[in-house]
Amino acid sequence: MDFAFVSGNPALDLAGTVGFRRDDPVDMLATPADLERWVAACEGLPDRVSADSAAFESAVALREAVYRLALDRVLGRSFDPGSLKVVNDTAAGPVPAVELSDAGLRRSGDLRAVLAEVARSGIAVLADPDACFKECGRTRCTRVYLDRSRGARRTWCGMGECGNRVKAAAYRARRRASE
């Protein structure tokens, strides 16, 4: 299964690795190897990390905490204290090393450093009072994303998956109604 990076922030994209949370959850991070693939695919993170079971469980805990905090923002409620603790504790970890060369920027670090970086990016966006958090408008989708569109009119987490499906269903419904 391919990962979608449409939420506008690595922490929100990590939270989005569970789809359809309310109905029939689909977890795209079922194993440490899945987490390694996600990190390698996520732009701006070190791409060669290995995940043992403890680090994997830390990543899953961070994912769930970020999701709860983002949903708190969507619903306009106070942050969940337990989730705040998980995110803040993870963010206190080591930072990835950054190296500049003629080939460009290279980041390196272990999975703890990656998770700390993801937690810090989540904190930065969750603390931004002007950030517009939304939940996808597709009926079953529960992905939370940043709406940076003009006038904050974005409806779906991404066109590739949800937007196209909603539009196609609306088109089919219009055709059936006109026949």
N, C-alpha and C positions, 0 to 999 in steps of 0.2 A: 504494500500500500504506500502510495506517495504522500508526503507531508505537504500541507498547504501553509504557506507563509503569507497570509493575507490580513493579519490582525493589526499590523502597523507597529509591532513591538515584539521582540523575542520572548518576553515573559508571557504575553498574551498568546503568541503562537504555541508556546509550550502548553499553556492551559487548553488550547484548541486541539491537543492531541487526543482528547476524548470527545467523540461526537455523540450527538443525540442523548445528552445526559439525562433528560427527563423521561424519555420513553424506553429506549433500548440502547444503552450506552455501548459505544464501540471504542475500545481502547487501542490506540495505535502504538502505544509503548508497553507492550506485553512482556518484553524481555530486556535485559541489559543491552543486547545487540541492537534492539530497536532504538534505544536511547542513543547509542553510539552513532547510528545512521542519522538520527534527528540532528544531533550536534554537528555532524559533518555537513549536513544539508543547510543548516542555518547560517546565513551570511554574517560574517563578523565575529564568529566564534572559532577557537582553535578546532581544527578538523580531525585531529588524530588523538582521540582520547579513548581510554578503555574504562568500562564500567563493571565494577563488581556488584554483588547483590546489595551491599550497604549503600554504595553511592547511588545505585538505581532506586532504592527506597527513599533516599534523600531527594532525588529528582522528582519522584512521584509526590512526595509530601509538598515540595515547592510548587509543583504544578497545581495541586488541589488548593493550596493556600492562595496562590495568585488568582485562580478562578473565583474563589469566594470573595476576595477583595475587589476584583473587577466587577463582579455581580453586585457587591455592595455599592459601588459607584453608580452602576446602571440604575439601581433601585433607589438611590439617594438615601441610603441608610448608613449608620456608623459602621466602621470597619470591625470585623470579627477579631477580638483580641488574640485568639490562638493562631489565626492566620498571620496576623501582624508579627507575632513572635517568630514563626517559621521563616517568613520572608526576611525579617531583620537579622535573625541569626545566620541565615544562609548568606546574606549580603556581607556579613562581617568576615567572610572567608578570604582566601588569597586572591590576588588579581592575576589575570593572564599576563604573561610577558609580551611586550610589543617590540618588534624589530623592524627597522626600515632598511631597505636595500634597493638596488636598481630595479629589482623585480617587483617592488611595491612593499606593502605592509604585510607582515606576518605575525600572527598571534599564536602563542603556544602556552600550554598549561595543562594541568590534569583536570579531571572532571569536577573536583571541588572548586577550582578556579572558574571553570565554565559556569557552574551553578551560581557562584557568587556574582559573576558578571550578569547573568540572566536576572537574578534577584535585584541587582542594582538598577538595571534598566526598567524593571517593573516598578521599583520604588519611585524612580524619577517620573514616570508617567502617571502613576497613581497619585502622586503628590501634586501634580499639575492641576490647579483649579480650573484651567481653561480647556483641559483635555475633554473631548466629547466621547464618552464610552457608550456603545450601543450593543444590543444583542441582535444577532441576525434576524431578519424579518421572515425567513423561510420557516414554515410551521414547526418542523422538528429540530432544526438546527439551533444549537445552544452556544455557538461561538460568540465570544465578546470581542469587539474590535474597536479601534479608534476611528472615528469618522472625521477625516480631515478634508472632506469635500466642501466645495463652496456652498455656503448656506446650510451645512450639515444635513444634506439631503440623501446621503447614502443609506440604502435600505438593507443590503445584504453584505455578508462578510466578504464575499468575493463573487465575481461574475462567473468565473470558470465552473464553479460547482452550483452554488445556491441560486444566484441571479438567473443563470440560463435555465435552470429547472423551473423556477417560478414563472418566468416569462413564457417558456414552452407550454406549461400547464395552462396559463391564462389564454394563450393562443388556441390551444386545443378546445378549451371551454367555449371561446367565442365562435369557433368553427362549428361546434356541435349545436350551439344556440341558433346559429343562422341557417342550419340545414333543416 
